[in-house]
Amino acid sequence: MMIERLKYNVFVFFARIRTKKRIKQLEQDLQAYSWYIGVEKNDDPELVRKYEEARIQQFIAKNTLNGLQYH
Protein backbone atom coordinates (compact mmCIF):
# COMPACT_ATOMS: atom_id res chain seq x y z
CA MET A 1 0.00 0.00 0.00
CA MET A 2 2.75 2.46 0.95
CA ILE A 3 4.83 1.59 -2.14
CA GLU A 4 1.88 2.25 -4.48
CA ARG A 5 1.24 5.63 -2.88
CA LEU A 6 4.91 6.54 -3.20
CA LYS A 7 4.96 5.47 -6.87
CA TYR A 8 1.83 7.50 -7.54
CA ASN A 9 3.27 10.61 -5.87
CA VAL A 10 6.51 10.30 -7.86
CA PHE A 11 4.45 9.97 -11.04
CA VAL A 12 2.41 13.07 -10.11
CA PHE A 13 5.58 15.01 -9.29
CA PHE A 14 7.11 14.45 -12.73
CA ALA A 15 3.79 14.82 -14.54
CA ARG A 16 3.28 18.20 -12.89
CA ILE A 17 6.76 19.31 -13.99
CA ARG A 18 6.08 18.26 -17.59
CA THR A 19 2.67 19.94 -17.56
CA LYS A 20 4.06 23.20 -16.17
CA LYS A 21 6.74 23.25 -18.87
CA ARG A 22 4.06 22.63 -21.50
CA ILE A 23 1.92 25.48 -20.15
CA LYS A 24 4.92 27.82 -20.17
CA GLN A 25 5.71 26.92 -23.79
CA LEU A 26 2.10 27.39 -24.84
CA GLU A 27 2.02 30.82 -23.19
CA GLN A 28 5.09 31.83 -25.18
CA ASP A 29 3.50 30.51 -28.38
CA LEU A 30 0.29 32.42 -27.66
CA GLN A 31 2.24 35.64 -27.13
CA ALA A 32 4.04 35.18 -30.44
CA TYR A 33 0.85 34.35 -32.34
CA SER A 34 -1.09 37.25 -30.84
CA TRP A 35 1.75 39.63 -31.68
CA TYR A 36 1.79 38.52 -35.32
CA ILE A 37 -1.99 38.66 -35.57
CA GLY A 38 -2.40 41.99 -33.74
CA VAL A 39 0.59 44.06 -34.75
CA GLU A 40 0.91 42.98 -38.34
CA LYS A 41 -2.86 42.79 -38.88
CA ASN A 42 -2.27 39.33 -40.23
CA ASP A 43 -5.47 37.51 -41.20
CA ASP A 44 -3.67 34.32 -42.22
CA PRO A 45 -6.16 31.52 -41.44
CA GLU A 46 -3.34 29.09 -40.64
CA LEU A 47 -1.91 31.46 -38.02
CA VAL A 48 -5.33 32.06 -36.49
CA ARG A 49 -5.93 28.29 -36.40
CA LYS A 50 -2.59 27.74 -34.63
CA TYR A 51 -3.46 30.46 -32.12
CA GLU A 52 -6.84 28.90 -31.34
CA GLU A 53 -5.29 25.44 -31.09
CA ALA A 54 -2.66 26.72 -28.66
CA ARG A 55 -5.40 28.31 -26.50
CA ILE A 56 -7.27 25.01 -26.37
CA GLN A 57 -4.11 23.06 -25.54
CA GLN A 58 -3.29 25.55 -22.77
CA PHE A 59 -6.77 25.15 -21.30
CA ILE A 60 -6.42 21.37 -21.34
CA ALA A 61 -2.96 21.51 -19.75
CA LYS A 62 -4.15 23.82 -16.95
CA ASN A 63 -7.06 21.52 -16.18
CA THR A 64 -4.73 18.53 -16.22
CA LEU A 65 -2.43 20.30 -13.78
CA ASN A 66 -5.36 20.97 -11.46
CA GLY A 67 -6.24 17.27 -11.56
CA LEU A 68 -2.73 16.08 -10.70
CA GLN A 69 -2.93 16.06 -6.92
CA TYR A 70 -0.73 14.28 -4.42
CA HIS A 71 -2.23 11.66 -2.12
Backbone bond lengths (Angstrom), bond angles and torsions (degrees), N, CA, C in turn:
res aa  C-N    CA-C-N  psi(-1)  N-CA   C-N-CA  omega(-1)  CA-C   N-CA-C  phi
1 M - - - 1.443 - - 1.536 110.48 -
2 M 1.310 117.04 -46.54 1.461 121.44 -178.41 1.531 110.76 -67.21
3 I 1.326 117.15 -38.22 1.470 121.44 -179.70 1.531 109.89 -64.54
4 E 1.336 117.73 -42.46 1.462 121.16 -179.81 1.524 110.92 -63.05
5 R 1.316 116.34 -41.34 1.461 120.44 179.20 1.529 110.27 -64.87
6 L 1.311 116.72 -41.25 1.463 120.92 178.27 1.532 110.57 -63.72
7 K 1.335 116.54 -45.00 1.469 120.15 178.33 1.526 110.87 -60.24
8 Y 1.334 115.66 -43.07 1.459 119.89 179.73 1.523 110.83 -62.02
9 N 1.324 117.59 -45.50 1.459 121.33 -179.08 1.523 112.07 -64.87
10 V 1.320 117.63 -35.55 1.469 121.11 176.19 1.528 109.16 -66.42
11 F 1.343 115.96 -43.32 1.461 120.07 177.10 1.529 110.55 -59.05
12 V 1.325 117.28 -46.34 1.466 121.92 -179.33 1.525 110.21 -62.87
13 F 1.318 116.90 -41.39 1.462 121.23 179.37 1.526 111.14 -55.76
14 F 1.336 116.83 -51.97 1.461 120.12 -177.71 1.526 111.96 -73.04
15 A 1.314 117.76 -32.71 1.463 120.68 176.91 1.521 110.36 -65.74
16 R 1.318 117.65 -38.72 1.459 121.10 178.09 1.525 110.53 -65.46
17 I 1.330 117.31 -39.64 1.469 120.48 177.83 1.521 110.37 -62.05
18 R 1.336 116.19 -47.48 1.469 120.05 179.58 1.524 111.04 -61.96
19 T 1.309 117.17 -41.33 1.459 121.34 -178.38 1.525 110.90 -67.38
20 K 1.320 117.70 -40.40 1.470 120.37 177.86 1.524 111.09 -64.28
21 K 1.326 117.48 -39.82 1.459 120.80 177.03 1.520 110.40 -63.38
22 R 1.329 116.33 -40.55 1.467 121.14 179.56 1.529 110.56 -64.61
23 I 1.319 116.90 -42.34 1.469 120.78 178.82 1.531 110.28 -62.92
24 K 1.317 116.38 -42.84 1.464 120.99 179.65 1.531 110.49 -61.87
25 Q 1.329 117.23 -43.17 1.463 120.95 178.85 1.528 110.97 -65.25
26 L 1.317 116.69 -41.07 1.464 119.97 179.03 1.523 111.23 -65.51
27 E 1.315 117.93 -36.34 1.465 120.58 177.05 1.526 110.83 -63.99
28 Q 1.318 116.88 -39.72 1.458 120.55 177.33 1.527 110.54 -66.19
29 D 1.326 116.93 -41.51 1.468 120.78 177.72 1.525 110.74 -62.34
30 L 1.328 116.46 -43.47 1.464 120.36 179.81 1.526 111.41 -62.32
31 Q 1.322 116.36 -39.68 1.472 119.44 177.58 1.519 110.32 -62.32
32 A 1.312 116.87 -44.38 1.461 120.48 -179.24 1.526 110.63 -64.78
33 Y 1.313 117.35 -45.71 1.464 120.76 -179.68 1.527 110.84 -63.38
34 S 1.320 117.43 -43.85 1.462 119.46 -177.93 1.529 110.53 -67.14
35 W 1.324 117.06 -33.19 1.464 119.74 177.17 1.524 110.21 -64.93
36 Y 1.331 116.61 -46.85 1.464 120.02 -179.82 1.517 111.47 -64.81
37 I 1.310 117.32 -38.53 1.464 120.71 -179.01 1.528 110.31 -72.35
38 G 1.338 117.35 -44.40 1.464 121.39 -175.09 1.510 114.75 -78.11
39 V 1.314 116.93 -49.63 1.459 120.57 -173.43 1.518 111.49 -74.65
40 E 1.304 115.69 -43.59 1.462 119.07 -176.22 1.523 112.42 -90.13
41 K 1.323 117.15 2.35 1.469 121.85 -178.57 1.526 110.63 50.37
42 N 1.317 113.44 44.19 1.458 120.73 -176.04 1.526 109.17 -85.77
43 D 1.320 116.59 121.28 1.465 122.02 179.04 1.518 111.13 -104.67
44 D 1.312 117.00 24.40 1.460 121.79 -179.88 1.534 109.02 -61.24
45 P 1.316 118.47 118.83 1.470 120.34 -177.14 1.532 112.86 -62.69
46 E 1.312 117.22 -31.09 1.465 120.63 178.75 1.528 110.43 -66.78
47 L 1.309 117.09 -41.43 1.465 122.04 178.97 1.530 110.95 -66.66
48 V 1.316 115.91 -41.91 1.468 120.26 178.25 1.527 109.79 -64.89
49 R 1.330 117.60 -39.61 1.457 121.66 178.38 1.524 110.60 -63.44
50 K 1.336 117.07 -43.02 1.463 120.91 178.18 1.527 111.06 -63.45
51 Y 1.317 116.48 -38.99 1.467 120.90 178.36 1.523 110.34 -62.56
52 E 1.323 116.58 -48.30 1.470 120.78 179.96 1.530 111.18 -63.84
53 E 1.313 116.85 -39.62 1.462 120.89 178.49 1.533 111.05 -64.14
54 A 1.316 116.34 -40.40 1.467 120.34 178.56 1.531 110.45 -65.91
55 R 1.327 118.25 -37.36 1.469 121.22 177.18 1.524 110.63 -63.49
56 I 1.323 116.58 -42.23 1.461 120.69 179.67 1.520 110.16 -66.00
57 Q 1.331 117.46 -44.34 1.462 121.36 179.47 1.532 111.04 -62.84
58 Q 1.325 116.89 -37.13 1.464 120.67 178.29 1.527 110.22 -66.15
59 F 1.317 117.34 -41.94 1.455 121.45 177.64 1.528 111.02 -60.61
60 I 1.315 116.15 -44.48 1.466 121.25 178.94 1.523 110.41 -63.06
61 A 1.326 116.93 -44.94 1.465 120.70 -178.69 1.537 111.33 -63.77
62 K 1.325 117.45 -39.86 1.470 120.03 179.00 1.525 110.75 -65.90
63 N 1.318 117.02 -40.18 1.464 119.46 177.54 1.522 111.25 -67.88
64 T 1.310 117.19 -36.60 1.462 121.10 176.33 1.521 110.08 -62.70
65 L 1.326 116.02 -43.50 1.469 120.38 179.15 1.523 110.99 -61.30
66 N 1.317 117.06 -40.32 1.459 120.55 177.96 1.531 111.49 -63.79
67 G 1.318 116.69 -32.19 1.457 120.99 -179.04 1.519 114.00 -79.78
68 L 1.306 117.35 -19.19 1.476 121.21 -179.33 1.523 109.32 -83.27
69 Q 1.296 116.79 90.29 1.453 122.36 -178.18 1.517 110.23 -114.46
70 Y 1.316 115.40 144.51 1.462 121.00 176.71 1.520 110.51 -75.55
71 H 1.321 115.68 149.97 1.478 120.81 176.27 1.507 109.87 -124.96
